[in-house]
Amino acid sequence: DSDGLPGLYNRKGQGRKPILTDADSVQVEERVRENCQQLKEVRTKLKADLSRGFSDKTLKRFLKSLVRRGGGSVKV
């Protein structure tokens, strides 16, 4: 209320923070290369390594974003 109309605009830092970040991409790629056919096993190993929980869909989305950016050579 005190900011008026500009207080309704989106600001930097709003929204959900990513579960898997670019810093995690090296570990993700290593685990996928070890066992590329079983993403559920990759996910369980990564959950233990990174101490964060995430779904299979999150892992797939992250891998697809790596391939789109050209940052990874892993095929999904």
C-alpha positions in Angstrom: 0.0 0.0 0.0 2.8 2.4 0.8 4.5 1.8 -2.5 1.4 2.5 -4.5 1.1 1.2 -8.1 4.9 0.5 -8.5 4.6 -1.8 -5.5 2.7 -4.3 -7.7 5.4 -4.7 -10.3 7.5 -7.8 -10.3 10.9 -7.3 -8.7 14.2 -9.2 -9.0 14.3 -12.2 -6.8 10.6 -13.0 -6.7 9.4 -16.4 -7.5 10.5 -19.9 -6.7 14.2 -20.5 -6.7 15.5 -23.4 -8.8 16.1 -26.8 -7.1 18.9 -27.8 -9.4 21.3 -24.9 -10.4 24.1 -24.5 -12.9 26.6 -25.3 -10.2 25.0 -28.8 -9.9 25.3 -29.5 -13.7 28.7 -31.2 -13.4 27.5 -33.7 -10.8 24.3 -34.3 -12.7 26.1 -35.1 -15.9 28.5 -37.5 -14.1 25.7 -39.4 -12.6 23.7 -39.6 -15.8 26.7 -40.9 -17.7 27.2 -43.6 -15.1 23.6 -44.8 -15.5 21.8 -43.1 -18.3 19.1 -45.7 -18.7 17.8 -45.6 -15.1 17.0 -42.0 -14.2 15.3 -43.1 -11.0 18.6 -44.5 -9.8 20.4 -41.3 -10.9 17.9 -39.3 -8.9 18.4 -41.3 -5.7 22.1 -40.9 -6.0 21.9 -37.2 -6.7 19.5 -36.7 -3.8 22.2 -38.2 -1.5 25.0 -36.2 -3.1 23.2 -32.9 -3.1 21.1 -33.3 0.1 18.0 -32.0 -1.8 14.9 -33.7 -2.8 13.4 -33.5 -6.3 11.2 -35.5 -8.7 12.0 -37.4 -11.9 10.3 -34.7 -13.9 12.5 -32.0 -12.3 15.6 -34.0 -13.3 14.3 -34.5 -16.9 13.5 -30.7 -17.2 17.0 -29.8 -15.9 18.7 -32.2 -18.4 16.6 -30.8 -21.3 17.6 -27.3 -20.3 21.2 -28.3 -20.2 21.0 -29.7 -23.7 19.1 -26.7 -25.0 21.7 -24.3 -23.6 24.5 -26.4 -25.1 26.0 -26.8 -21.6 25.7 -30.6 -21.6 26.1 -33.5 -23.9 23.6 -35.7 -22.2 20.7 -37.0 -24.3 17.3 -37.5 -22.6 
